[in-house]
Amino acid sequence: MSQPMNLTLVLGYDATLEKMDELGMFDREMALYRRLQDRGVKIRILSYGGQEELDYADRIKGMGILCNRANLPLRTYIRRIHQLHALPLLRSDVLRNWQSSGLFSAHRASWAWQAPMILRMDYPWSEQARVRQEAGSPTADRIKGMERKALSSAAHISVTTQEMAEYVSEILPAAGTKTTIIPNFVDVSYFQPAPGAKRYDLVYIGRLSSEKNLAAVLQAVQNLDLSIAIIGGRNLSIQDAAPDDNEEGILKRRFGTLEGRIHWLGRLKNEELPAMMNQSRAFVLCSFIEGQPRVLIEAMACGMPIIGSNVRGIRSVIQHNVTGYLCDTDAESIAAAIRTVLSNPELMRKMGANARQFALEHYALEAQERREYELLRDVVQRYPVRSAPIRLAEYLLRRNPPYDISASSSLI
C-alpha cells in the first residue's frame, strides 16, 4: 500500500492505559502495536480513561490517545464515544477492538462512520458474564445481543482458537465465512526457561475472580503438603467492592496462608513474571471458562509443566500428557492431577520441553504480528477510503464540534 494505514484500537469495556499499567501488562499489550507501527501503521488508542491517559504518550511515542477528556460518567462516555471522537474515527481506515468487551463502542463507531471493523473475539464474553454475574455489569443475554450485532456488522472477525471460532458460529452462523484464527502472542525471547532453585511447588497468575476457580485449587493445596505462589488481584473494573466482599477477600479469609504454604504476592509487572515462573515447579490454571489465557502460553514458553482444567480455552492449548495435564474443575480432580505431575520428574521434564517447543511454533510474537498486519491490509484494501463523506463530515464537525477537537489527539 502506498499510503499508511490509520488504525484506531478500541480498548475493552472500562479499560484504560493506567489500569493496564497497574496490572503490569502495559508493555506486553503494546508490543504488538509497536511492531505494527514499525511497519508504517498509524495507530490511535481509544481509552475509557480521563485526561490522565495522555501521560502515557511518551511511552507509546507516535500513537494518538483518545480519552474521556470531559470526565463524563462512564456510561455516557461509552454511548457517545462515536460522537466525541468523530474526526479521528472518520479518518480511520480500520477499527479494531482490543478485546471482546470493547466490541460495543467499536461497533457503534463503525456503524456511525462506516469505517470497517475487525472484531477481536478473544474470550466468550457472554458466557463469562453468566459465570461471574457481577453486580452492575451487563447481563449475559444483553451481552450476547451486542455480540450478535457486532459480529453481523464486522468486516472481519479475529479469534484466538478454533473453540472461539465455534463460539462465534453459535452466536451467528453466517459469521464463519469471515473469521480468522490469530492466537495470542508471547515474546519467546523474554519468556524462556532459566536455571535456578525452585521456591514454590505451584504458581497461579491471573485475576482473583470467581470464574478462575481458585478456591478449588487452594482446597486441593490444603490437602497436599505443597506450596503455591498466588500472583494477581481482583478485577480493577469492580470499583465498588470492599476488600472483604470480593473474591480476593473471600479466599484470604477462608484459606489464610495455610501456615506459610500460600504466598499471596499481589500484582507483578509482566516483565517480572518469567523469573517467578522459573522459580516454580509447575503452573496451575483450573478455571471454569477461558478464552485463550496469555499467561498460559507465557508459562509454556518458560518450559513449565502445566496443570489445567479441561475446559474451553485451556484444552485448545494444552495437549493432555504432552504439553500439560488436564483435569476436572473439582478440588479432588485437581489434587490428583497435582500429585501425578509433581511426583513424576521425567513427565514434568517432557511436558515442559514440549510446551516450550509448542509456544515457539504457534505463539511467537513475530509470526502473530505478521498475521495481524496482513489482516489489516486485506480489510483496508477491500474497503476503499471514504473521501467524500469524510470531507463533508469534517466540514460540519469543525463548524459545530461535539468537543474540543484541537487537543484530543496528536494524530487528529
N, C-alpha and C positions, 0 to 999 in steps of 0.2 A: 504494500500500500504506500502511495506517495505521501499521503497526509497522516500524521499521527492520530491514533485513536484516542478519543476522550471517554474515559470510563468513570462513572460515578458508582462508588461502593457504598451500599446502604447497610449500616450496621444492624445487629439484631435488636429486637424489642427491648427498650430500656438499656441499651448498651452504650458505653462511652469509651473514649480512649483512656480516660482517667481510670475507669473500672478495669479495663484490660491491664493497665499498668499495675494497679493494686493487686490484681490476681496473678501478676508475674508472667503474663502472656503477651505483652505488648510487642516485644521484638520478634517473638515467634510468629505472631499473626501478620506482622508487617513484612516478614521475609519474602513472601510470595510477591507482594505488590512492589517491593523494591526491585525485584528481578524483572517484573513486567515494566517498571519504569525505565530500567536499563535498556529495554527493547524499544523505547520511544513512546510507550503508552502514557498519556497524561491522565493522572488519577486525582479524583476528588473523593474525600471520605465524608459521608453524611452521618453525623452522630446525633444521639439524643441528649447529649450533654449541653451545658451552658457555655458562656464565653471563656471559661477556664480551659476548654478544649484547645483553644488557639495557642496555649502554652506549649503544645506538643509539635508546633510547626517546625522547630529546629531539629526534632528527632525524625521527621519524615520530610526532609527538605524536598521542595519541588511539588509536593502534593498539596492540594487545596483542602481546607477543613470547613465544612458546613455544619453549623451548630445552632442551638436554641439561644441566639443572642438576646432575644426579647424576654427570656426567662418565663415563657408561657408554661401553664400547667402541662404536665406530660401528655395527657390525653388530648388536649387541644393542639399541642405541637404535632403529635402523631397525625391527627386528622388534617392539619394544614401544611404539612411538610411540602407537598407538591406546589402550594402557593407561595410559601415563604422563600423557597429556594427555586423559584420558577426559572430564572435566567440560566443558572448553571445546569439545571435539569434539561432545559431546552437545548443547550449546547452539548449535551452528552450524546455520543454516538451509540452508547450502550449502557444499560444499568445492570448492576449485579448486586444481589443481597449477600451479606457476609455469612449468614446462617439462616436456618429456616424461620426463626422468629422475626426476621426483617422483611418477610415477604409482603406484609400488608402495605407498608409505606412504599416499597419498590413497585408493587402492583399499581397503587394509586398514582404514583408519579408516571409510570409507563402509560397508564390509561389517559392521564390528563394531557401529556405532551407527546404521545405517540412515539416514544423512544423505545426501541426494542429492549427487552429484559431477558437476561439469563437468570433463571430462577435456581438458586442453590438449595437443594434439599439434603441437608447433612444429617438430620435425625428426624424421627417421626413425631413432629411437634404435637399433634392432636392426641396421639396415644400417650406421650409423656405427660401431657396435661391431665389425662384421665387417671394416671397413676398418682401424680402429685396432688391434684385437687387443692391448690393453694388458694387461700382466701384473697379475693380481689383480683385474681388472674382470670383471663378469658376462659370460658368453658370449653371443654373438648369439642362439643358439637359446633360451637361457633368457630373455633379454630379450623375444624375440618372444612367448614364452608368457605373460610378465607383461603385455605389451601386449594380447594377446588377452583375458585375463581382465578387465583394466581396461576395455577397450572394451565388453565384454559387460555389465558391471555399471553403466557410466556412465549417468547420467540424460540427459546430452547431451555431445557432443564438439565441441570448437572446434579448427579447424585454420587454418593460415596461408595456404595456397594450394590451388588445385584439385589439384595434384600430391600434396599431403599428404592430401587427401580420397580420392584414388585409392589411396594407400598404406594408409590406414585400411580401405578396402573390400577390398583384397587380403588383409589380415590377418583381417578379419571382415566378410564381405559384408553382413550384416544391419545393420551399424553405419551404413551410408549414409543411412538414414532419419532418423537423429538427429544428423547432422553439419552444422555451420555454419562457413562460411569467415569468419574475422575476421583480417585481416592484422596483422602487427606495425605499430607506430606510430612516428612521428617527430615531434618538435616542429619544425615547419617555420618557426616564427618565430626559432628559435635556429640551426638548420641551414639556412643560406641562403647564396647567393653573396656574395662580398665582393671588392672590387678589391684589387689589390696584386701585387707581383712574385712570380714563381714560383721557388721554391728547388729543387724536385725535379721530375723528369720524371714519376715514378710514386710512388704511395703504396700500401702494403699495411697494413691494420689488421685484427688478429684474433689468435687463438691461434696459437702456433707448434707445431702438431701435424701429424701425418702426413697426415691427410685434407685439409688445406689446400693440399697440393701446392706448397708454397713453393719446394722445390728446383728444380722445373721453371721457375718464374718467374725465379729467380735465375740459372739456366742461360741463360735467354733474355736476361736483362740482361747477363750476362757477354759475350755475343756482340754486344752493341749498345753504342754509345757513349752510355750513358744513366745517370742516377742514380735511385735508389729509396730512399724512406724506409720502414723497417720498424717498425711500431708494434705492440707486443704482447709476450707472453711465453708460457711454457709453461703448460699447464693446471694450475691450483693443486691440483686433486684428485689429481694424481700425486705423492704425498708422498715416495715412496722413491727417485725417480730422482735420481742425481747429475747435476750440471750438464752434464757431457760425455756422459751417456748418454741425454739426451732430445733431442727434435728441434731445440731451440734450439742446444744444444751441437754437434750434428752439422752443422747449417747453418753456424754460425760457423767451425767447424774446416775445412769444405770450401771456403767462399767468402771468408772473412775480410771485408774491406771493399772488395775489388776496386779497390785504390788510391784509396780515398776515395769511390767511387761508391755503395756501400751504406752507409746511415746507420742503424745499429741504435739506435733511440730508446727502446726499452723500453716499459713501460706508461705511458699517459697517461690522465688522467681524461676522462670523456665530454665535459665542458664545454671541454676543450682541443682536441677533435677538429675543430670547424669551422674554426679557424684553420689547422690542419695541412692539412686538405683544400683550403682555398683557397690554400695555398702550393704546391700540386702540380698538374701539368698534367692528369693522368688517374689514376683509381683502378683497381687491378687486384685481381681475386679469381678465381683459377682452380682452385678446389677440386675434389676428386673427388666430393664429396657435400655438400649443404647442406639446411637446412630452408627458412627464409626469413631470410637474414642481415640483422640490424638495421643493421649498419654499411653494408651495400649501399644501403639506402634512405636512410640518412643522407647518403651521398655523392651520391645522386641529388638530394636536397633542396638540397645545396650547388651544384647545377648542374654536377656533374663528368661528363665523358665516362667511361664505364665500359668496361673490358675484362674480360670474364668468361667462364668456361668454360661450354660448352653442356651443363650437367648439371641434374638436378632441383634446384630451389630457387633457381637463378640464371636459367635460361631462362624460368621462370614470371614473373620480374620484369622481365627485360631483353628488349626487342624489338630484334632484330638490325638494326643500321644506323639505328635510330630513337632509342632511348634508351640504346643502348650497342652494343658489338661483341662477338659471341660467337665462341669458338674452341674447339679441342680442348684436351685436358689435357697434350699433349706439348710440350716446350720449343720445337720448331720452329714449331708452330702458334701458340703464344703469342708468339713473336718476330715472326712475320708479322703478327699482329694489332696488336702494339705499333707496328710500323713503319707499317702502314696508317693507324692512328688519329693518331699523333703527327706524321705528315708531311702531314696534311690539316687545316689550321686551320678551314676552313669546316665540315667534318664534325664536328670537335670542338665548335664553337660550337652547331651544330644539335642534336647529341646532348645536350649539357649543358642547353640550354634545354628540350628535350623531357623530359629526365629530371626537371628541377625541376617542370615542369607535371604530370607523371605522379605525382610524390610528393605534390603539393598535392591532387590529385584522389583519390588512393587510400590515402594513408598518414597523413594529418593526425591528430594526437592527439585532437582534439575529436571527430571522427567515430568513431574506434575506441572511445573511452571511452563514447560513447552506445550503441554496439552491444553493448559488454560489459555495460553496465547493463541494457539491455533483455533480454539473455540471462539474466542473473542473476534478474531479476524474473520472467521466464517460468518458469524452473525452480522457483523458490520457490513460485510460485502453483500449480504442478502437484503439489507435494509438501507437503501440509498439515503444520503443526507437530506434532511427535510428543510432545505434552504429557504424557500418562500414562507412557510409557516413560521420559521424561526425569525426571519426579518420582521414580519408583521407583529409577532408576539413581543419581540424586543422593543419595537417602537411603542406599543401600547403599554408595556410594563415600565418603560423609562418615563412615560408621561404620568403614570399612576402606579408607582411601585408599591407592592404589598409590605415592604420593609426597606430598611436602608441597604440597598443592594451594593453600594460602593465599598463597603468594608467587610463583607461576609466571607470572601474567599480570595485568595491570591490568584485563582485561575478563572474568575468570572470575566 
